[in-house]
C-alpha cells in the first residue's frame, strides 16, 4: 500500500453507534450490531492506533476503602414512604434517579408531591430548598396542580425552562437541596446539534445534570418518557449513567399505580411501591390488598382469591371467570390482567387432566382492580375459578389457592409461600389450597389443604360438579 493510500485510510471518517459502540467507516442509518435506527454518528477521522492521554497529578490521593467517610452518603427520606421503600430508604446526596412511565400515568403528580414533602423536611418545617424545572408545562399549570394536590411550600421553587444553560444557571443561583427536571427529553443544549429528545441531546443533558449532582452532592430526579414497548426513550447509555431507574406503572382506568426499581445502586430492586391516584393527588398505600378484592360477599361461582408477590410484598388478588355456551365454531378466550397464552395452557390441562369440557364454551378470565398477574403462582386460582364458573359451585368462604399448574396436571411449589400464606391469614382467610410437600407452617387459625394434582385440588376446594345437577346451573337448582 502506498503512502498516500495509507494516509487516506487513516483519515477516513469513523462512525460509531451510540448505543452499543459498533464502528464502521461508512455511515449507515441502522446499526449493524444492535439494529437500532439513527444511532450511528460521526466520530471524526479514524485513528491508526489507540488514543492516549497524558497523565496529570491527582487532586486527592487514593485512600483505603475502609477510611472513606460514609456519613455524607446517608440517604435522606423523602417522607413519601412508598417511594422510600423502592429507593432503599430515601435520596442519597449526589444520586440521579430516572423515573419513567407512560403519558398520563402520574409521574409529574408524584414528583410534585415528593418535592413538596422534601421541602418541608422531616420536622414539618420548610428548611430545604427544592428546584422544580418543568419543560412540558407552563409555570401556571404546575402551580394550579400544586394547589389542587396540596403541594404548596415556600421553599419549593419553580422554573419553566427548556435550555440546559439556563437550568444550570438556576441551580447555581438557588443552590437547591433537591433538583427535579420534568422531563429530560424536553431540555436541550445550544452547544449540541439535534432536536430536543434526540440521542445526542439527551446524552448531553443527562451528562451535565449528573456532573452537577456529583459536584454539588445534590440529588436529582429526572422524568423520562417511554417508547411504545414500555422501555425508556433515548439512548441506552442514559440508564447506565444514572444511579436509579424506576418504572411507574398503572392502568389509566384504575386508581392503582406501582413504582418498581429496575436498577438501584443504593438499595434492592425487588421492592414495589403502591400508590392511589385520585383528583386530590397521589397517596401511598401501605396495604393495597383491598383494591383487588371485591366485597360482593361469599357464594359467588367463578371467583377465587390468590396471593401474588410484587417484589417482596404479598398482594391478595381476586380472579374472576365466566364460562358460557358459545354460538361460534371457535369459542372466545378473553383475558384481562392475565396472559392469554397462560390461560390457553390452563384450559388444556383442565381438559386433559381435569375432565372439564370447554370446547363449546366461551371463557372469560379477569382480575379485580386492574391488577396484572405475570407469575405462575396464580395458575391454581385461575384453574379453580374456571372450574367454579363451569360447575356453578362457589369456593368456600375464606379460601385462597396458591400454586403453579404443570402440563402433567401436577401442582408445583412457588416461592415465598410462607409470606403468601401469612398475608392471607392476616386478611382473615382460614383455608389455603397449597402444593403438597411445601415446607411452610400454617399460621394460627389457618388450615392448609395440600394437593399434588389438579383433580385433587378441585376436590379439596369443593368446586367439583354435583352428580345430580346440570353443569353451570347455580347451587340449589336441579337439572
Secondary structure as GFF3:
##gff-version 3
##sequence-region A 1 479
A	DSSP	alpha_helix	3	10	.	.	.	ID=ss1
A	DSSP	beta_strand	13	17	.	.	.	ID=ss2
A	DSSP	beta_strand	23	24	.	.	.	ID=ss3
A	DSSP	beta_strand	40	45	.	.	.	ID=ss4
A	DSSP	three_ten_helix	65	67	.	.	.	ID=ss5
A	DSSP	three_ten_helix	71	73	.	.	.	ID=ss6
A	DSSP	alpha_helix	81	87	.	.	.	ID=ss7
A	DSSP	beta_strand	96	101	.	.	.	ID=ss8
A	DSSP	alpha_helix	107	120	.	.	.	ID=ss9
A	DSSP	beta_strand	130	134	.	.	.	ID=ss10
A	DSSP	alpha_helix	139	149	.	.	.	ID=ss11
A	DSSP	beta_strand	156	160	.	.	.	ID=ss12
A	DSSP	alpha_helix	164	174	.	.	.	ID=ss13
A	DSSP	beta_strand	178	182	.	.	.	ID=ss14
A	DSSP	alpha_helix	199	216	.	.	.	ID=ss15
A	DSSP	beta_strand	219	224	.	.	.	ID=ss16
A	DSSP	alpha_helix	237	241	.	.	.	ID=ss17
A	DSSP	beta_strand	244	249	.	.	.	ID=ss18
A	DSSP	beta_strand	256	264	.	.	.	ID=ss19
A	DSSP	beta_strand	272	278	.	.	.	ID=ss20
A	DSSP	beta_strand	281	284	.	.	.	ID=ss21
A	DSSP	three_ten_helix	288	292	.	.	.	ID=ss22
A	DSSP	beta_strand	303	310	.	.	.	ID=ss23
A	DSSP	beta_strand	313	325	.	.	.	ID=ss24
A	DSSP	beta_strand	333	336	.	.	.	ID=ss25
A	DSSP	alpha_helix	340	353	.	.	.	ID=ss26
A	DSSP	beta_strand	361	367	.	.	.	ID=ss27
A	DSSP	three_ten_helix	376	378	.	.	.	ID=ss28
A	DSSP	alpha_helix	379	391	.	.	.	ID=ss29
A	DSSP	beta_strand	399	401	.	.	.	ID=ss30
A	DSSP	beta_strand	404	405	.	.	.	ID=ss31
A	DSSP	beta_strand	411	412	.	.	.	ID=ss32
A	DSSP	alpha_helix	417	426	.	.	.	ID=ss33
A	DSSP	beta_strand	431	435	.	.	.	ID=ss34
A	DSSP	beta_strand	447	451	.	.	.	ID=ss35
A	DSSP	alpha_helix	454	461	.	.	.	ID=ss36
###
